């Protein structure tokens, strides 16, 4: 690191998290001893900060919090564990492993995330080590699924949709592997690897991240036009595949996106990544590494709310970043190439891939895989995995593709889909098929309001309005989160709700249907009754006055409900 970079990164007192990382001996801390403590189900806060790098967050069941407090019991501590696979592709054997450990160690459900990862909830401390060990034995990992490092690299989950998709998926895996942390702490703590005394300096132990890793999490996604299913402009670093006649030419590079903000703090805001140039496929990994190192050296380590890459770029300017990137690369990006996105959702049902095999996209509401009384989704997928010899793909929209199905197996899988009533969502409204929600209550400690548990109920009531207006099959992107951290990418939705307090939400309108525009606050701190009262005239007017092919997000801007927003710097104005 240069002297100037050192001054930049140390110009203000570091936050307590930075000191925890610095003292941790490359993410070890006292985790090994903490996990052997059988007195309490919790862990100290310093270790909890480090646990994120290993793929887990400590939580408690907030439904039980008050009652346990009355009984003078400690909170019902539990852990969320995140399991990642680049591009979200896993084998049937890996799916069965996730199913089994969900039953054995977690709350009996699997959640598919908006970053194409698995989440397990309700894991108690004493089961953590066995769970992570079994994940790794199945050749998956929880390492770097959370924490101040690069997260799961997203891409279109169907590498056999075309030859281009296959190539892009391979590049996503290469970028992901290259940016993995190199510390052996994970293997020592969870996999019983003997600790080896290492006299090498920090830069060699972590050649990309260094001893204090990044100031905050870092997200990368690769989109294949015309689909923007990864919401490439929400990523810290986005790549847009440029292809002609089944040939991958390279990638446009987009930088500085991000969804999180804080209510009432205008210094925080969601932001769209900006396209800055074009690179060949062989240059992709180098660009990813150098971009990460710029954030490592210049990101804000004093104020975590201001530590994301979007603020690093907005504070210094996009030209500053481009010049710094070119200097570190030793070469310059080419001019960006033309591209076009027309949607950011999933396409459901059966499709035939470039390899002659079949792929079936299931609609999974809010990504929760479980058995209900009248919908045995988890059992159905378990039985499919037992006979399936292809793969499963987690989509960026919390859905699941049963992929690489041979013509011989297609009939059997169709029979199982029918037997268990698994659905591509055709019986639901197009609004519901384009919906996403974060977990929120009862497990997320940041949630201010319900999300996953409430959105289906709200959708039922909005669907009544849609039916009245003749809009049931009109695709509208709707998203809900329990807080403004943005896990379901709400700032990009045509219609979104962000939790403000129990039963109260901020309502936003005007995002782009293809994920290319931010939405804007329309009503603040409203409950269900007012939500429906506000939506009814807007949707009815949209049904009557929309132009041919006009999406809802475009209409509410043309009709004057909200202003158009392409930069987070204008989000609060």
FENGI-V14974 format. One record per residue. N is the residue number from 1. D_LAST is the distance of its C-alpha to the last C-alpha in whole Angstrom. Layout:
((N/D_LAST) (N/D_LAST))
This chain:
((1/38) (2/38) (3/38) (4/35) (5/33) (6/35) (7/33) (8/30) (9/30) (10/32) (11/30) (12/29) (13/31) (14/31) (15/30) (16/32) (17/32) (18/33) (19/36) (20/37) (21/37) (22/39) (23/41) (24/42) (25/44) (26/42) (27/41) (28/44) (29/43) (30/46) (31/45) (32/48) (33/50) (34/47) (35/48) (36/51) (37/50) (38/52) (39/51) (40/47) (41/45) (42/42) (43/42) (44/41) (45/37) (46/38) (47/40) (48/37) (49/34) (50/37) (51/38) (52/34) (53/36) (54/39) (55/37) (56/37) (57/34) (58/36) (59/35) (60/37) (61/37) (62/35) (63/37) (64/40) (65/38) (66/39) (67/42) (68/43) (69/42) (70/44) (71/47) (72/47) (73/46) (74/44) (75/41) (76/42) (77/40) (78/40) (79/39) (80/36) (81/38) (82/36) (83/38) (84/37) (85/39) (86/37) (87/36) (88/37) (89/41) (90/44) (91/47) (92/49) (93/50) (94/47) (95/46) (96/49) (97/48) (98/45) (99/46) (100/49) (101/47) (102/45) (103/48) (104/50) (105/47) (106/44) (107/43) (108/44) (109/41) (110/40) (111/36) (112/35) (113/31) (114/28) (115/30) (116/33) (117/35) (118/37) (119/36) (120/39) (121/38) (122/40) (123/42) (124/44) (125/45) (126/49) (127/48) (128/45) (129/48) (130/50) (131/47) (132/45) (133/49) (134/49) (135/46) (136/47) (137/51) (138/49) (139/48) (140/44) (141/42) (142/40) (143/39) (144/36) (145/34) (146/32) (147/32) (148/30) (149/32) (150/31) (151/31) (152/33) (153/33) (154/31) (155/33) (156/34) (157/37) (158/39) (159/41) (160/44) (161/42) (162/43) (163/44) (164/41) (165/39) (166/42) (167/42) (168/38) (169/39) (170/41) (171/39) (172/37) (173/40) (174/40) (175/37) (176/37) (177/40) (178/40) (179/37) (180/39) (181/39) (182/43) (183/44) (184/47) (185/46) (186/45) (187/48) (188/50) (189/48) (190/48) (191/51) (192/53) (193/53) (194/55) (195/53) (196/55) (197/54) (198/52) (199/53) (200/50) (201/47) (202/44) (203/43) (204/46) (205/45) (206/41) (207/41) (208/38) (209/36) (210/38) (211/39) (212/36) (213/34) (214/30) (215/28) (216/26) (217/27) (218/27) (219/27) (220/28) (221/29) (222/31) (223/30) (224/33) (225/31) (226/31) (227/30) (228/27) (229/28) (230/27) (231/24) (232/24) (233/21) (234/20) (235/23) (236/23) (237/26) (238/26) (239/29) (240/30) (241/33) (242/35) (243/38) (244/41) (245/44) (246/44) (247/43) (248/40) (249/40) (250/37) (251/33) (252/30) (253/28) (254/24) (255/23) (256/20) (257/19) (258/18) (259/17) (260/17) (261/15) (262/15) (263/14) (264/12) (265/12) (266/9) (267/12) (268/13) (269/11) (270/13) (271/14) (272/16) (273/19) (274/20) (275/24) (276/26) (277/29) (278/32) (279/35) (280/38) (281/39) (282/41) (283/39) (284/36) (285/37) (286/37) (287/34) (288/33) (289/35) (290/34) (291/30) (292/31) (293/32) (294/30) (295/27) (296/30) (297/31) (298/27) (299/25) (300/24) (301/27) (302/26) (303/23) (304/23) (305/20) (306/19) (307/22) (308/21) (309/22) (310/18) (311/18) (312/21) (313/20) (314/17) (315/18) (316/21) (317/20) (318/21) (319/24) (320/25) (321/26) (322/28) (323/30) (324/31) (325/31) (326/34) (327/35) (328/36) (329/37) (330/39) (331/38) (332/35) (333/33) (334/34) (335/32) (336/30) (337/32) (338/31) (339/30) (340/29) (341/27) (342/28) (343/27) (344/26) (345/29) (346/32) (347/35) (348/38) (349/42) (350/44) (351/44) (352/46) (353/46) (354/47) (355/50) (356/51) (357/50) (358/48) (359/44) (360/43) (361/40) (362/39) (363/37) (364/36) (365/34) (366/31) (367/34) (368/36) (369/40) (370/42) (371/45) (372/44) (373/47) (374/47) (375/45) (376/47) (377/44) (378/45) (379/49) (380/48) (381/47) (382/49) (383/52) (384/50) (385/50) (386/54) (387/55) (388/52) (389/53) (390/50) (391/46) (392/43) (393/40) (394/36) (395/34) (396/30) (397/29) (398/32) (399/35) (400/38) (401/40) (402/44) (403/45) (404/48) (405/50) (406/53) (407/55) (408/58) (409/55) (410/53) (411/55) (412/55) (413/52) (414/51) (415/54) (416/52) (417/49) (418/50) (419/52) (420/49) (421/47) (422/45) (423/42) (424/40) (425/38) (426/39) (427/40) (428/36) (429/33) (430/31) (431/28) (432/30) (433/31) (434/28) (435/27) (436/26) (437/26) (438/26) (439/29) (440/28) (441/30) (442/33) (443/33) (444/30) (445/29) (446/26) (447/25) (448/24) (449/25) (450/27) (451/26) (452/29) (453/32) (454/29) (455/28) (456/31) (457/32) (458/28) (459/29) (460/32) (461/31) (462/28) (463/31) (464/33) (465/30) (466/30) (467/34) (468/34) (469/32) (470/34) (471/31) (472/33) (473/33) (474/30) (475/28) (476/25) (477/23) (478/22) (479/22) (480/22) (481/22) (482/23) (483/20) (484/17) (485/19) (486/19) (487/23) (488/23) (489/20) (490/18) (491/15) (492/17) (493/18) (494/18) (495/18) (496/18) (497/18) (498/18) (499/20) (500/19) (501/23) (502/26) (503/26) (504/22) (505/19) (506/15) (507/15) (508/13) (509/14) (510/14) (511/16) (512/18) (513/22) (514/23) (515/21) (516/19) (517/15) (518/13) (519/12) (520/9) (521/9) (522/12) (523/14) (524/14) (525/18) (526/20) (527/23) (528/26) (529/27) (530/23) (531/22) (532/25) (533/25) (534/21) (535/22) (536/26) (537/25) (538/22) (539/25) (540/27) (541/26) (542/25) (543/29) (544/30) (545/27) (546/26) (547/28) (548/30) (549/29) (550/25) (551/24) (552/22) (553/18) (554/19) (555/20) (556/17) (557/15) (558/18) (559/19) (560/15) (561/14) (562/11) (563/9) (564/11) (565/10) (566/12) (567/11) (568/10) (569/8) (570/5) (571/6) (572/4) (573/0))
